[in-house]
Amino acid sequence: MRFLVYDRLLGFGDDYWIEDDNGNKVYLVDGKAMRLRDTWELKDVQGRVLVDIHQKMFALRDTMVIERGGDPLARIKRKRLSLLRNHYRVSLADGTELDVSGKILDREFAIEYDGELLAVVSRRWLTLRDTYGVDVVRDDADPALLIALTVCVIHLAEKEREDE
């Protein structure tokens, strides 16, 4: 399954649609303005909230949290030692860990579980400017979770660049 995301900086109050590769709207990233922390909801086309995404308050390192139905689903933070590429660690609520690595700011990275590819984020196969794709390569993977992870790591990388 391939999804298209029209790239823009993820700021307070930003809303944008994510489409499938046929141009059909599939998910809405709904930015919540006027909050103390960066917050988004990933919604389906009927407006149902699939996951909540927010920045964890009072963390030593920038950390994003994904929740489903009020229950923690994942926690994302930058791995300490990653010299050449951005590398993020995703801890799922069930104890599973995912790795996200690559050139996050260039929108060229992969999401893996135990060395097995789950999704690829890339601009390479698209001709539209300011657009990147999220290609979910495993049929049993949760596309909403993988898209939420993509939103989180891009936000963390953009924020880190702003702080430098």
C-alpha positions in Angstrom: 0.0 0.0 0.0 1.4 3.4 -1.0 0.3 6.7 0.5 1.1 10.2 -0.7 1.8 13.0 1.7 2.0 16.6 0.6 5.0 17.8 2.5 4.8 20.8 4.7 6.3 21.8 8.0 4.2 20.2 10.8 3.3 23.1 13.0 0.5 24.0 15.3 -2.9 23.8 13.6 -1.6 22.2 10.4 -4.2 20.0 8.8 -3.6 17.9 5.6 -4.8 14.9 3.8 -2.9 11.8 3.0 -4.0 10.0 -0.2 -3.6 6.6 -1.6 -1.7 6.2 -4.9 -5.0 6.6 -6.8 -5.5 10.1 -5.3 -8.3 9.0 -2.9 -8.2 10.7 0.5 -7.5 8.1 3.2 -6.3 9.9 6.4 -6.4 13.4 7.8 -3.6 14.7 10.0 -5.5 17.2 12.2 -3.1 19.6 14.0 -4.4 20.9 17.3 -3.5 24.6 17.8 -3.5 26.3 21.2 -2.0 23.4 23.1 1.0 23.4 25.4 2.6 20.6 23.4 2.6 19.7 19.7 -0.5 17.5 19.1 -2.1 15.9 16.1 -4.9 13.4 15.5 -4.8 10.9 12.6 -8.4 10.5 11.4 -10.1 8.4 8.7 -12.3 9.9 6.0 -15.3 9.6 8.3 -13.6 11.8 10.9 -13.0 9.0 13.4 -9.8 9.4 15.4 -7.5 6.5 14.7 -4.5 7.6 16.8 -3.5 10.6 18.9 0.0 11.9 18.5 1.6 14.3 21.0 4.9 15.4 22.4 5.7 14.0 25.8 6.0 16.7 28.4 8.9 16.8 30.8 11.2 14.3 28.9 15.0 14.7 29.0 15.1 14.1 25.2 12.4 15.0 22.8 9.9 12.2 22.8 6.7 11.7 20.9 3.8 9.4 22.1 1.2 7.7 20.0 -2.1 6.6 21.7 -5.1 4.7 20.4 -8.3 5.1 22.3 -6.4 6.7 25.2 -4.1 3.7 25.6 -0.3 4.1 24.9 0.6 2.5 21.5 4.2 3.8 20.9 6.9 6.0 22.1 9.4 7.5 19.7 12.8 9.1 20.5 16.1 9.7 18.8 18.7 7.0 19.4 21.7 8.5 21.2 24.5 7.5 18.9 23.7 7.9 15.3 26.5 9.8 13.5 25.8 9.5 9.8 22.0 9.2 9.6 19.0 10.0 11.7 18.1 7.0 13.8 15.0 6.7 16.0 13.9 4.0 18.3 10.2 3.2 18.6 9.0 1.3 21.7 5.6 -0.3 21.2 3.3 -0.9 24.2 3.7 -4.6 23.8 7.5 -4.4 24.2 8.3 -4.7 20.5 10.9 -2.2 19.2 11.0 -0.7 15.7 13.9 1.1 14.1 13.5 4.2 11.9 16.7 5.2 10.1 17.8 7.2 7.1 17.8 10.8 5.9 14.7 12.0 7.7 14.9 15.6 6.6 15.3 14.4 3.0 12.2 12.1 3.4 14.3 9.0 2.6 14.1 6.5 5.4 12.9 3.1 6.4 10.9 1.6 9.3 12.0 -1.9 10.3 11.3 -4.6 12.9 14.1 -6.9 13.7 15.8 -6.2 10.4 12.6 -6.8 8.4 11.3 -3.9 6.3 7.8 -2.6 7.3 7.7 0.7 5.3 9.8 2.9 3.2 9.4 6.7 3.1 10.7 8.3 -0.1 10.4 11.1 -2.6 12.3 9.1 -5.2 9.3 7.5 -7.0 7.3 10.7 -7.2 7.3 13.5 -9.7 5.2 15.9 -7.7 7.2 18.6 -5.9 7.0 18.7 -2.1 5.4 15.2 -1.9 6.7 12.0 -0.4 5.4 8.5 -0.3 4.9 6.1 2.5 5.1 2.6 1.0 3.8 0.0 3.5 5.4 -3.2 2.3 4.0 -5.7 4.8 0.3 -6.6 4.3 -0.1 -7.3 8.1 1.4 -4.0 9.1 -0.8 -1.2 10.6 -0.8 1.6 8.0 -2.2 4.2 10.5 0.6 3.4 13.0 3.3 3.6 10.3 2.0 6.9 9.0 1.8 8.3 12.6 5.5 7.1 13.2 6.4 9.0 10.0 4.7 12.2 11.2 6.6 11.8 14.6 10.1 11.3 13.3 9.8 14.1 10.7 8.5 16.4 13.5 11.4 15.4 15.8 14.0 15.9 13.1 12.6 19.3 12.1 12.5 20.4 15.7 16.1 19.2 16.2 17.2 21.2 13.2 15.5 24.3 14.5 17.2 23.9 17.9 20.7 23.8 16.3 
